[in-house]
Structure formats: C-alpha cells, structure tokens
Amino acid sequence: MLTLLRTVSLRRLREHPFRTALTVLGIGLGVAAFISVQMILDTMSDSYASMVETVAGKAQLQITGGEAGVNESVHTLLTTPDENGRLPVDGVKAALPTIQVITRYGEDNLLLLAVDTLNDATARDYEMTGEDDVEIDDPLAFLNSQNSLLLNREFAERHGIAIGQTIDLLTSRGKKPFDVKGLLRSRGTADTFGGNFALMDVFAAQLYFGRQGTFDSIDIILEDGASADAVADALARRLGDQYEVARPKQRSESVETMSRSFTLGLTVLSLVVLSMAGFIILNAVTTTVYQRIREIGILRMVGVTRARIWALFIGESIVLALLGSAIGVAVGYAAGRAAVLYFIGQTSSVFVPTSGADPTFHSAMVLRGTLLGIGVSILGAAWPSFRATRITPLEVVRFGPGLSMGRGAALRWWTGLAAVSAAATLVCLSYPPLANDLNGLRTAMLAILVLSVAATPVLMNIVLQNLSKIGARLRTPLFRMSSENVLRDLGRSSMTVAAFMVALAVMFQIYIFMTSTKEETKAWMNNALRADLVVTSSSAFVTRTSVPMEASLSDTVSAIPGVDVVRHMRFRNVSYQGSRISLLSIDFEKKFNPDRFLFIRGDRESALKAFLANEGVFISQALVIHHPNLGDAASISLSTPSGKHSFRILGVVRDYLSDEGVVTFNRPLYLEIYRDPLVDSFQVYLLPSADSDDVRREIDKGSATRSTCSF
C-alpha cells in the first residue's frame, strides 16, 4: 500500500499542486476553526472552574441562592451552637460568608473577594507582605476598618500602588476611597482572576455593594472524617429548596449548561467550516478519479484488487488530511490565543466572571482536531473512492466515463431522498409539539438542507434535458454536448452545483437574517429605549461587570433642572430549569409606553392593565422556545429570597434583551418579592425645553463621587 502511495499517488498530487494546496487549505481552515473554538470554550470553562475552586479554598461545600444571594439568617442559623456547644448540622466545622464583586480600578476589572476576617484563615490560603516585603503572619488582622483591603502584589506593581496608598474603586455608592493595608503574594486564592484580585471584610462589602442582609454564598468547612454528601443532604433538608448546596466543582459544571447556546453556536460554526472541507474533498477526489480512469484500469490489469484501489484513494485523502490538520492546529492555536481575549471578555459580561490570561491548549484538542480532519476527509472521499473500484480493465481499451450508476438509478435515489426529507420538513413544521420546539425547528432546517441537495440532480436533469433539446434545434453542438456530458454523470455534477448552492444560500440566509433582525431589533429598541439619557456604572450598557447602584442616586438626578422623570432599571440573571434566564424590572408606570410590548400571546389591553397593577409578569418568546412547557402555562415558578414563588403569566412578548429568555416585572412587584433595591441603570427623560448636553454635564458633576455615567 505504501508503495502505491509513493509511486502513484505522490506523483499525481505533484502534477496538480493548486488542487492539492486548495484541498489541504480547506481541511486546515476547518481544523483551525475547530481548534480555536475549543480553546475559547475550554478556557472559559477552566478559568471559571479554577476561580471557583481557588476562591473556595478548603471549603468542601457552598450554599448559594443564585443572584438573590443567601440571607444572613442562614449564616446565623448555621453558626449558632446549641446548649452543648455543637453547631446545628452535624459535620459542619465552620460556615463562612463571602461576597464576590467585580469592580473597576481605572480601566481594569478587579475581582473583590469579601470574607469574614475573623475566621476565614481556616478556609483560604493567604500570604501577605508589608513594608520592605516582610511576611506578616496574621494578614486578616489588618482588615480592621470598613475601607481596608489587600491587593494582589503583581496588580499593585502594575498600577504603581504602594502599601498605605488610598485608591478609588467603583461601588454601589459611587467611587469610594479604600486604604491598601498590604499586598498578597500571587499564589493560592490571591492568584485568581489573572491576579486582578483584592480582599476585604464581608460586612464592609455589604455596605459598599448593596448587599445589606445577604451574602453571595456561605462556604462550609467540614469536620475531619465527615461525609460531604451526608452533610449536603442534611443542609438541603434544613434549608429547603430555596438554596442550593453543592461542591464548588458542581457550580462550575452548572455554569457550562447555562452558557450552552453560546457553546452550541461556536461549535456549530466550526463544524460548518469542517463540512465545507468535506465538500472540497468530495469534489477533489471525484475529479481525480475521472482523470485517472486509465491508470486505475491498468492497476486492475496488473492485479491490484478493488479493496486496494479504494484504500489508495482513501490513503491519499488521509495524507492530505494530516497535512491540513498540521496547518490547522498551528493556525488554530494562534487564532485561538487572539480570540480568547475577546470572547472571554464577552462571556464574562454575559455569563460568569472569568479570566483568560492563560488560554487552555492541550494535546486532546490536537487529537480531536486531527481526528475530525481525517474523519471529514474519509467521509468526503468514501463515495468517489468506491466508484473508482467499479472501473474495470476494459476502461483502458475504451476510454469511457464508466463511473455513472445510470441516470435512471441516480434519479430514483435522489428522488427518494428528496421525498423523505420533504416529509420530515412537513412533519417538523406542521406538527405542533415539533413546530413549537427549538429542536424541532433545527431538525426542519437540516431536513430543508438535505431536501435542497437531493432535489438538485432532479431539477438539473429537467433543465439540462430541455437545454439539450434547445441546442439540437438551434444547431449548437457544443451547447448540446456540454448538456449531455453533465447528464452522463448527474451525481458528480449536481454535487458541485449543490455545494455552490448551499454556500450561496447560507450567505443569503445570513444576510437576510442579519438585515431583518437588525430592522426588527431597531424598531423594538426605538420603543423600548425612549429615554433621553441613560446613567450606568460602567462605560457600556449593563453587563455582569457593571456595579449596581443605590436607588437614592435618582434623587440627585431628579433634582437637576430639565429632568422630567427618572426610571429605575434592574437586570439580573437567574437559573431556571438548567438555563440562564434574565429578570428585567422597570417602574413602567412612569412614562408608560404600551408600544414597547409586542405581543405574541395574550389579550393586549387586559394584560397591560393587569401588568401595571402588579398582578403578573410578561415572558419573552425566546423563553417559550427554550421551555415549550411555558407556551400554554398560566404561571411561571421562580426562585426568590423567600423561596419558590409562582408568577401569573399575563402574556408572551417579543424581547431581545436575552436569547435565553426574559421575565419582565413592573418594579413594585419585583421589589415586593425580591427585596432588591439596587439599580443597574437610570433612564432619564427630559423636559421638552431641556438641553441634553447641559443635563449630562450636570449629572457628571453631581455624581462624580457616586458613579460614572454612560449615555
């Protein structure tokens, strides 16, 4: 076999360098896309998992309550000993409250971990240095004031911050000064989030970041010999279904499921590029087989079996795949490193805070990428390689095509495939359980793609038959000969046309989708965002890196001449049946705009009236697509600080704030149930006579020590 590859295949590949290079490049681009996408996804996952486990330290379990947090009463319950001095739950040695906040120093994000300074040394490993780089044995003793903090040493050196210096950090009360009491060596907990790390007291953080009465999580330290599973079960029974008790590793795994749409989108993108490489292989090998009919016939005459002929062409495709994969791995690694910085920033804003300082790249990625490249090449080459085995020694004598299985047989096969895919499309689009389900729509899209490919030979046969007749009447032999030549091997020609057609269709589909989505989103935003100015705590609209503000800031803004109305907007992510959905609350009764709500289901007039009366919520169409059971549901059950709460669904509306789904509240109802007074942004409406630039300058001036403003 190696002799055939060396003496036959290598010579033929050299004879057609352009085609060989194009094939290798196609495979290389497909593998590169896969490698770079896997680097992004693995870096995101590993970064968050590392951050969770590193910040958790020695904690074997964590109690969390989503973004609503954990009430202080839970900490009191778990740390109040009985008359015998034992904690309420057997196996629990310590329960340590924590708050994690992403704040800003200058242009950099800073992960601020707030802990119980008196007891946290039992859970996490710190090594603090003071003046002259002398190690201090009890670093937490330095955190004895509300505005004291410890900084990662490398972060401090990068920004020229010295011990004893005061720095301004963004809080819910605006920019506030903090005293740097010491520096943390870059190891253990202090090395998380790429070293952009600070430590402060948890009870001070409650005041600065609007967490009064709540913590983000409670870390559980177990007694020696205690079973983590048994303690977790005991805690779950004690706390009920309002809170989640899990190992730190399980938290990172749950986040992966929440970001599945992002992951699926990138993975599908890489596989589409790989499938295009498969089309390139299919056409390249098919062309090669046609050009080498005489050579194949001679090989058959000298005793080369059909199996060896098949293996010869498959071997050629594998060689090309290995070359393409090598190029793809190198290009994918370079592209992945560059892309990680961008995509990690996007996912940190949307899903969870992560740091992509060290992109993940390992041998398993190389192996998977190479195997995918080889697999796609084998699939692309399988059919033309099989057709090569049908060539007989007689082809040497009569140099005819000899590869077609017959126009009639080909048409019957393609017509059957088209009928099956058409039936599948019809079922997916007309059968309600499938038509209203996201997986059903995906299946319909795939069936339509197969239908278009299968129908291509049938349509080409009809068109070319008529063109051949026209050529005969017009006495244009070249025109007639070209039509008949295509018809001799309809499968080969139609696949080339189908590949071009699919590529063109995808381009038009993307263009139409982007254009229609842009126009539809623009129209929705014109109704949803009618405010003259928007005040936020970051340089962009609300993301996970925005620091929520206190509602009292609206009093300052309302007092500025020219301001008519200030609305409060809160946007937060919560877990719902394994996905990451969003809650939106605005005091809609102020400057109410009924056109904001584009109804898909529900009586518009009565639903709006009930909504303003705080009798229920609106859910988005995207939420129904991801959770079809909500399509006809009367209510939706969500986790709240007081446990599960059922909200009446007043209607299904079109909303583009989140592709996973949005539940929209009128703010009074949200405040009543969630008891969360923080605000992500203020929507400012001006009087007709007001000048927006003047008002903006006044807001900047009046909030200089309270928040930054974006418009």
C-alpha positions in Angstrom: 0.0 0.0 0.0 2.8 2.4 0.9 4.5 1.6 -2.4 1.3 2.6 -4.3 1.0 5.8 -2.4 4.7 6.7 -3.0 4.9 5.7 -6.7 1.3 6.5 -7.9 -0.4 9.0 -5.5 2.6 11.3 -4.7 3.3 11.8 -8.4 -0.3 12.7 -9.2 -0.5 15.1 -6.3 2.6 16.9 -7.6 1.1 17.2 -11.0 -1.8 19.2 -9.7 -0.2 21.5 -7.0 -3.1 24.1 -7.0 -5.8 21.5 -6.4 -3.6 19.7 -3.8 -3.0 23.0 -2.0 -6.6 24.0 -2.1 -7.7 20.7 -0.6 -5.1 20.9 2.2 -6.1 24.5 2.9 -9.7 23.6 3.1 -9.0 20.9 5.7 -6.6 23.3 7.5 -9.2 26.0 7.8 -11.8 23.6 9.2 -9.4 22.2 11.8 -8.2 25.7 12.7 -11.8 26.8 13.3 -12.4 23.8 15.5 -9.2 24.2 17.5 -9.7 28.0 18.1 -13.4 27.4 19.2 -12.4 24.6 21.5 -9.7 26.9 23.0 -12.3 29.6 23.7 -14.8 27.1 25.3 -12.2 25.2 27.3 -10.6 28.4 28.5 -13.9 29.8 29.6 -14.8 26.6 31.5 -11.4 26.0 33.0 -11.0 29.7 34.0 -14.3 29.7 35.9 -13.8 26.3 37.4 -10.3 27.3 38.6 -11.6 30.6 40.0 -14.5 28.9 41.9 -12.2 26.2 43.4 -9.4 28.5 44.2 -11.6 31.1 45.8 -13.4 28.3 47.7 -10.1 27.2 49.2 -10.6 24.4 51.7 -14.4 24.7 51.6 -15.9 21.3 50.6 -19.4 22.7 50.1 -21.0 26.0 49.2 -24.5 27.3 49.9 -25.8 29.6 47.1 -29.0 31.3 46.2 -28.4 32.5 42.7 -28.0 36.2 42.2 -30.6 36.8 45.0 -27.9 35.6 47.4 -28.1 33.9 50.8 -29.9 35.6 53.7 -27.9 36.5 56.8 -30.3 34.4 58.8 -28.9 31.2 57.2 -25.4 32.1 58.5 -26.8 32.8 61.9 -28.7 29.5 61.9 -25.6 27.5 60.9 -23.2 29.2 63.4 -25.4 29.4 66.5 -24.4 26.5 68.8 -26.8 24.6 70.9 -26.6 24.2 74.7 -23.9 21.6 74.2 -21.8 23.9 72.1 -22.4 22.0 68.8 -23.4 23.5 65.6 -27.0 22.7 64.3 -25.8 20.5 61.4 -23.6 17.5 62.2 -20.3 17.5 60.3 -20.1 21.3 59.9 -17.0 22.8 61.4 -17.4 26.3 60.1 -19.8 28.3 57.9 -18.0 31.3 56.3 -19.9 34.0 54.4 -18.4 35.5 51.2 -19.3 38.2 48.7 -17.7 38.3 45.2 -17.9 41.6 43.3 -16.3 42.7 40.0 -15.4 46.3 40.5 -13.2 48.6 38.5 -9.9 50.4 39.1 -9.1 52.6 36.2 -9.7 50.6 33.0 -9.2 47.2 34.7 -11.7 44.8 36.2 -10.9 43.8 39.7 -12.3 40.7 41.5 -13.0 41.7 45.0 -13.5 38.8 47.5 -15.1 39.8 50.8 -14.7 37.3 53.7 -15.2 37.0 57.4 -11.9 38.4 58.5 -12.0 36.8 61.9 -12.4 33.2 60.7 -11.6 33.0 57.1 -8.0 31.8 57.6 -9.4 28.3 58.1 -10.7 28.2 54.6 -8.3 30.1 52.3 -4.6 30.5 52.0 -3.1 34.0 52.1 0.4 35.2 52.3 0.6 39.0 52.9 3.6 41.2 52.9 4.0 44.6 54.4 6.7 47.2 54.2 10.1 46.0 52.8 8.4 42.8 51.6 8.3 41.3 55.1 5.8 38.5 55.5 3.0 39.1 58.0 1.7 36.2 60.0 -1.8 37.5 60.6 -2.9 39.3 57.4 -6.6 39.5 58.3 -5.8 41.5 61.4 -5.0 44.4 59.1 -8.6 44.4 57.8 -9.9 46.3 60.9 -11.8 49.1 59.1 -14.5 49.3 56.6 -12.4 50.7 53.8 -9.3 48.5 54.2 -8.3 46.0 51.6 -5.4 43.8 50.5 -4.3 43.8 46.8 -2.5 41.2 44.7 1.1 42.2 44.6 1.5 42.0 40.8 -1.6 44.0 40.3 -0.4 46.7 42.7 3.1 46.8 41.0 1.5 47.0 37.5 -0.5 50.1 38.6 2.1 51.7 40.8 0.1 51.2 44.0 2.0 51.2 47.3 1.1 50.0 50.8 -0.7 52.8 52.7 -2.0 54.4 49.5 -5.7 55.2 49.0 -7.3 54.1 45.8 -10.8 54.7 44.4 -13.0 51.8 43.5 -16.4 51.7 41.9 -19.1 50.7 44.4 -22.9 50.9 44.6 -22.5 54.3 46.3 -20.2 55.6 43.5 -16.4 55.8 43.6 -15.2 55.4 47.2 -11.7 55.5 48.7 -10.1 52.3 50.0 -6.9 52.0 52.0 -4.4 49.4 50.8 -3.2 47.8 54.0 -1.0 45.1 52.5 -0.1 43.1 49.4 -0.9 39.5 48.7 1.7 37.2 47.1 0.5 35.8 43.8 -0.3 32.3 45.0 -3.4 30.4 46.0 -6.6 32.5 46.3 -4.7 35.8 45.5 -3.7 34.5 42.1 -7.3 34.0 40.8 -8.8 36.2 38.0 -5.4 36.6 36.4 -4.1 38.3 39.5 -6.7 41.2 39.4 -7.7 40.4 42.9 -8.4 42.2 46.2 -9.6 41.1 49.6 -11.8 42.9 52.1 -14.2 42.4 55.0 -17.5 40.8 54.1 -19.6 43.1 56.4 -18.0 46.2 55.0 -18.7 44.9 51.5 -22.4 44.6 52.4 -22.5 48.3 52.9 -20.4 49.3 49.9 -22.1 47.0 47.4 -25.7 47.0 48.4 -25.8 43.5 49.9 -27.4 44.5 53.2 -28.8 41.4 54.8 -27.4 39.0 52.3 -24.2 37.2 51.2 -23.3 35.7 47.8 -22.5 32.3 49.3 -21.7 30.6 52.5 -18.6 28.3 52.4 -18.9 25.1 54.5 -15.8 23.6 56.2 -16.4 20.0 57.3 -15.1 18.3 60.4 -12.5 15.7 59.9 -14.0 12.4 58.6 -17.4 14.0 57.8 -19.1 12.9 54.6 -19.6 15.8 52.2 -22.7 14.1 50.6 -24.2 13.4 54.0 -23.7 17.0 55.2 -25.0 18.3 51.9 -28.2 16.3 52.3 -28.6 17.5 55.9 -28.1 21.1 54.9 -30.6 20.8 52.0 -33.2 19.3 54.4 -32.6 22.1 56.8 -32.7 25.0 54.3 -35.3 23.7 51.9 -35.4 24.3 48.1 -34.7 28.0 48.4 -30.9 27.4 48.4 -28.5 25.1 46.6 -25.9 23.1 48.4 -23.2 21.8 46.1 -19.5 21.2 45.8 -17.5 24.1 44.2 -16.8 21.9 41.2 -20.6 21.3 40.6 -21.1 25.1 40.5 -18.7 25.4 37.5 -20.4 22.5 35.8 -23.8 24.1 36.1 -22.5 27.3 34.5 -21.4 25.3 31.5 -25.1 24.2 31.0 -26.2 27.8 31.4 -24.0 29.0 28.6 -25.0 26.2 26.2 -26.4 28.4 23.5 -23.1 30.3 23.3 -21.2 27.0 23.2 -23.5 25.4 20.7 -23.3 28.4 18.4 -19.5 28.4 18.3 -19.3 24.6 17.9 -21.8 24.5 15.0 -19.8 27.3 13.4 -16.6 25.2 13.5 -18.4 22.1 12.2 -19.9 24.1 9.3 -16.4 25.1 8.2 -15.3 21.4 8.5 -18.3 20.3 6.4 -17.2 22.7 3.7 -13.8 21.0 3.8 -15.7 17.7 3.2 -17.3 19.1 0.1 -13.8 20.2 -1.2 -12.5 16.6 -0.6 -15.5 15.1 -2.4 -15.0 17.2 -5.5 -11.2 16.9 -5.5 -11.3 13.1 -5.2 -14.1 12.8 -7.8 -12.1 14.9 -10.2 -9.0 12.8 -9.5 -10.9 9.6 -10.2 -12.1 10.8 -13.6 -8.6 12.0 -14.6 -7.1 8.6 -13.6 -9.5 6.2 -15.1 -6.9 4.7 -17.5 -4.4 4.5 -14.6 -6.9 2.7 -12.4 -7.7 0.3 -15.3 -4.0 -0.6 -15.7 -3.6 -1.1 -12.0 -6.6 -3.5 -12.1 -5.0 -5.4 -15.0 -1.8 -6.0 -13.1 -3.7 -7.5 -10.2 -4.5 -4.6 -7.8 -7.7 -5.5 -6.1 -10.7 -3.3 -5.7 -10.1 -3.1 -2.0 -6.6 -1.7 -2.6 -7.9 0.8 -5.2 -10.4 2.0 -2.5 -7.6 2.1 0.1 -5.4 4.0 -2.3 -7.7 7.0 -2.7 -8.7 6.9 1.0 -5.0 6.9 1.8 -4.5 9.9 -0.4 -7.2 11.8 1.5 -5.7 10.8 4.8 -2.3 12.1 3.8 -3.9 15.4 2.7 -5.9 15.5 6.0 -2.7 15.0 8.0 -1.0 17.9 6.2 -4.1 20.1 6.5 -4.5 19.2 10.2 -0.9 20.1 11.0 -1.5 23.5 9.4 -4.9 23.8 11.1 -3.5 23.1 14.5 -0.9 25.8 14.2 -3.3 28.4 12.7 -6.0 27.4 15.2 -3.6 27.8 18.2 -2.6 31.3 17.0 -6.2 32.3 16.2 -7.4 30.8 19.5 -5.0 32.8 21.6 -6.1 36.0 19.9 -9.8 35.2 20.1 -9.7 34.1 23.8 -9.1 37.6 25.0 -12.1 38.9 23.1 -14.6 36.1 23.8 -13.7 35.7 27.4 -14.5 39.4 27.8 -17.9 38.8 26.2 -18.7 35.7 28.3 -17.6 37.5 31.5 -20.1 40.2 30.7 -23.0 37.8 29.9 -22.5 34.6 31.9 -19.9 34.5 34.7 -16.7 36.4 35.6 -13.7 34.6 34.1 -10.1 35.5 33.3 -8.5 34.3 30.1 -4.9 35.3 30.9 -3.7 31.7 30.2 -5.6 30.2 27.2 -6.2 26.5 27.5 -4.5 24.3 25.0 -3.7 20.6 25.4 -2.9 17.5 23.4 -6.5 16.3 23.5 -7.5 19.3 21.3 -4.8 18.4 18.8 -6.0 14.8 18.7 -9.7 15.7 18.4 -9.0 18.3 15.7 -6.8 15.9 13.7 -9.3 13.0 14.0 -12.1 15.4 12.8 -10.0 16.4 9.9 -9.3 12.8 9.0 -12.9 11.8 9.5 -14.3 14.6 7.3 -11.7 13.7 4.6 -12.6 10.0 4.7 -16.3 10.8 4.5 -15.8 13.2 1.6 -13.6 10.6 -0.3 -15.6 7.5 0.5 -18.1 7.7 -2.4 -15.8 8.7 -5.2 -13.3 6.1 -3.9 -16.0 3.4 -4.1 -16.8 4.5 -7.6 -13.2 4.1 -8.5 -13.4 0.4 -7.6 -16.1 0.0 -10.2 -13.6 0.7 -13.0 -12.6 -2.4 -14.9 -9.6 -3.2 -17.1 -11.8 -2.6 -20.1 -11.6 1.2 -19.3 -8.0 1.1 -20.7 -9.4 -0.2 -24.0 -12.5 2.0 -24.2 -11.8 5.3 -22.6 -15.4 5.9 -21.5 -16.7 7.5 -18.3 -17.7 4.2 -16.8 -18.5 5.7 -13.4 -22.1 6.6 -13.6 -24.6 4.2 -12.0 -27.1 5.2 -14.6 -29.2 8.3 -14.9 -32.4 6.5 -14.0 -30.9 4.8 -10.9 -29.4 8.1 -9.8 -32.6 10.0 -10.2 -34.6 7.3 -8.3 -32.1 7.5 -5.5 -32.1 11.3 -5.3 -35.9 11.5 -5.7 -36.4 9.1 -2.8 -34.0 11.1 -0.6 -35.9 14.3 -1.5 -39.2 12.7 -0.7 -38.0 11.6 2.7 -36.5 15.0 3.6 -39.6 16.8 2.3 -41.8 14.6 4.6 -39.6 15.3 7.5 -39.8 19.0 6.8 -43.5 18.9 6.6 -43.9 17.0 9.9 -41.5 19.3 11.8 -43.2 22.5 10.6 -46.8 21.3 10.9 -46.8 19.0 14.0 -47.4 21.4 16.9 -45.1 19.7 19.5 -42.2 19.9 17.0 -43.1 23.2 15.4 -43.0 25.0 18.7 -39.8 23.3 19.9 -36.3 24.5 19.2 -35.0 21.0 18.4 -37.9 20.5 16.0 -37.0 23.7 14.2 -33.4 22.7 14.0 -34.4 19.3 12.5 -36.6 21.1 10.0 -33.7 23.3 8.9 -31.5 20.2 8.5 -34.2 18.5 6.5 -34.6 21.5 4.2 -30.9 21.5 3.6 -31.0 17.8 2.7 -34.0 18.4 0.5 -32.3 21.2 -1.4 -29.3 19.0 -2.1 -31.3 16.0 -3.1 -33.6 18.0 -5.3 -30.6 19.5 -7.2 -30.0 16.4 -9.5 -33.7 16.1 -10.3 -34.0 19.8 -11.2 -30.7 19.7 -13.2 -32.0 16.7 -15.2 -35.1 18.6 -16.1 -33.3 21.8 -17.0 -30.5 20.1 -19.0 -32.8 17.8 -20.9 -34.7 20.8 -22.2 -31.4 22.7 -22.8 -30.1 19.7 -24.9 -33.3 19.8 -27.0 -32.9 23.5 -27.5 -29.3 23.1 -28.5 -30.3 20.5 -31.1 -32.9 22.8 -32.6 -30.6 25.7 -32.7 -27.8 23.5 -34.1 -25.3 24.5 -31.5 -23.3 21.2 -31.0 -21.1 22.5 -28.2 -24.1 23.6 -26.2 -25.8 20.2 -26.7 -22.6 18.2 -25.9 -22.0 20.1 -22.7 -25.5 19.4 -21.5 -25.3 15.7 -22.4 -21.9 15.4 -20.8 -23.3 16.7 -17.5 -26.2 14.3 -17.7 -23.9 11.3 -18.1 -22.8 11.6 -14.5 -25.5 13.6 -12.9 -24.4 12.8 -9.3 -20.9 14.3 -9.7 -22.1 17.4 -11.4 -25.1 18.0 -9.2 -22.9 17.8 -6.0 -20.7 20.5 -7.3 -23.8 22.6 -8.0 -25.3 21.7 -4.7 -22.1 22.7 -2.8 -22.1 26.1 -4.5 -25.9 26.4 -4.0 -25.6 25.7 -0.2 -22.8 28.1 0.2 -24.7 30.8 -1.6 -27.9 30.0 0.3 -26.0 30.3 3.6 -24.7 33.7 2.6 -28.2 34.9 1.6 -29.7 33.4 4.8 -27.1 35.2 7.0 -27.7 38.4 5.1 -31.5 38.2 5.3 -31.3 37.1 8.9 -29.0 39.9 9.9 -30.9 42.5 7.9 -34.3 41.5 9.2 -33.1 41.1 12.8 -31.4 44.5 12.6 -34.5 46.2 11.4 -36.8 44.3 13.8 -34.4 44.9 16.8 -34.0 48.6 15.8 -37.8 49.0 15.8 -38.1 47.3 19.1 -35.3 49.4 20.7 -36.9 52.6 19.4 -39.9 51.7 21.6 -38.0 50.0 24.5 -35.3 52.7 24.9 -37.0 56.0 24.5 -35.1 57.7 27.4 -33.1 60.8 26.5 -30.2 59.7 28.7 -29.1 56.5 30.5 -27.0 56.5 33.6 -25.0 53.4 34.3 -21.9 52.5 36.5 -19.8 51.4 33.5 -18.7 52.5 30.1 -21.3 50.3 28.4 -24.8 49.1 28.9 -25.5 46.8 31.8 -23.3 43.7 31.9 -22.1 41.4 34.7 -19.1 43.8 35.2 -21.4 46.7 35.9 -21.7 47.6 39.6 -25.4 48.0 40.6 -26.1 51.4 42.1 -28.2 52.6 45.0 -31.7 53.8 44.1 -31.0 57.1 46.0 -28.9 58.3 43.1 -32.2 59.1 41.3 -32.9 61.8 43.8 -29.7 63.6 42.8 -30.6 63.2 39.1 -34.2 64.2 39.5 -33.2 67.5 41.2 -31.2 68.6 38.1 -33.1 71.3 36.1 -34.6 70.0 32.9 -35.1 66.4 34.2 -38.7 65.3 34.0 -38.8 61.6 35.0 -36.1 59.1 36.2 -37.0 55.4 35.9 -35.1 52.6 37.7 -34.0 49.5 35.7 -32.7 46.3 37.2 -31.4 43.5 35.0 -30.2 40.2 36.6 -29.6 36.6 35.5 -31.1 33.7 37.4 -31.2 29.9 37.0 -34.4 28.4 35.6 -34.6 24.7 34.8 -30.9 24.4 34.0 -30.7 27.5 31.8 -29.6 31.1 32.5 -32.6 33.4 32.0 -32.9 37.1 32.8 -35.2 39.2 35.0 -36.0 42.7 34.0 -37.7 45.2 36.2 -38.6 48.8 35.4 -41.1 51.2 37.0 -43.1 51.1 33.8 -45.9 53.3 35.2 -43.5 56.3 34.7 -43.7 57.4 31.1 -45.6 54.2 30.2 -45.2 53.2 26.6 -47.6 50.4 25.6 -45.8 50.0 22.2 -42.8 48.6 24.0 -44.6 45.3 24.4 -45.0 43.4 21.1 -47.5 40.6 22.0 -47.2 37.1 20.7 -49.8 35.7 23.0 -52.4 37.3 25.3 -55.0 39.9 25.2 -53.1 43.2 24.9 -55.5 45.6 26.7 -56.3 43.4 29.7 -52.7 42.2 30.0 -51.2 45.7 30.2 -53.8 46.8 32.7 -53.0 43.7 34.9 -49.3 44.3 34.5 -49.4 47.9 35.7 -51.5 46.7 38.6 -48.6 44.3 39.6 -50.8 41.2 39.1 -48.3 39.2 37.0 -45.3 39.2 34.5 -44.6 39.0 30.8 -42.3 36.3 29.4 -40.4 36.6 26.2 -40.8 34.5 23.1 -37.2 33.2 23.4 -38.1 31.8 26.9 -41.0 29.8 25.4 -38.8 28.5 22.6 -36.3 27.1 25.1 -39.0 25.9 27.5 -42.0 24.9 25.4 -44.0 23.9 28.5 -44.5 27.7 29.1 -46.3 28.1 25.8 -49.7 27.5 27.3 -48.8 27.8 31.0 -50.7 30.1 33.3 -47.8 30.8 35.6 -44.0 30.5 36.0 -42.3 29.4 39.2 -39.0 31.2 40.1 -36.6 31.1 43.0 -36.8 34.2 45.2 -35.2 35.2 48.5 -38.3 33.9 50.2 -38.4 30.6 48.3 -40.2 29.4 45.2 -42.8 31.9 44.0 -45.3 31.5 41.3 -46.0 34.5 39.0 -49.0 34.8 36.7 -48.1 34.9 33.0 -50.0 37.8 31.5 -48.6 37.4 28.0 -45.8 36.3 25.8 -43.9 39.2 24.2 -41.1 39.8 21.8 -38.0 40.9 23.7 -34.4 41.0 22.5 -32.5 41.5 25.8 -31.5 37.9 26.2 -31.6 34.9 23.8 -32.2 32.5 26.7 -35.4 34.4 27.7 -36.6 37.3 29.8 -39.2 37.6 32.5 -40.4 41.3 32.8 -41.7 42.8 36.0 -43.2 46.1 36.9 -40.7 47.3 39.6 -43.1 47.5 42.5 -43.9 43.8 42.2 -40.2 43.0 41.8 -39.3 45.0 45.0 -42.1 43.3 46.9 -40.9 39.7 46.1 -37.2 40.0 45.6 -36.5 42.8 48.1 -33.6 44.1 45.9 -33.5 47.9 45.8 -30.4 48.1 43.6 -30.5 49.7 40.2 -28.4 48.8 37.1 -29.3 51.9 35.2 -31.4 55.0 35.3 -33.5 56.0 32.3 -33.7 59.8 32.3 -36.5 61.6 30.5 -36.1 65.4 29.9 -38.5 68.2 29.7 -39.1 69.5 26.1 -37.2 72.7 26.9 -34.2 71.0 28.4 -30.8 70.7 26.6 -29.5 67.1 26.9 -25.8 68.2 26.9 -26.4 70.6 29.8 -28.2 67.9 31.8 -25.5 65.4 31.0 -22.8 67.8 32.3 -24.8 68.4 35.5 -25.2 64.6 36.0 -21.4 64.2 35.6 -20.8 66.9 38.0 -23.3 65.8 40.6 -22.3 62.1 40.5 -18.6 62.5 40.2 -18.1 60.7 43.6 -21.0 58.4 43.3 -20.9 56.7 39.9 -19.7 57.0 36.4 -22.2 57.9 33.7 -22.8 56.5 30.3 -25.2 57.8 27.7 
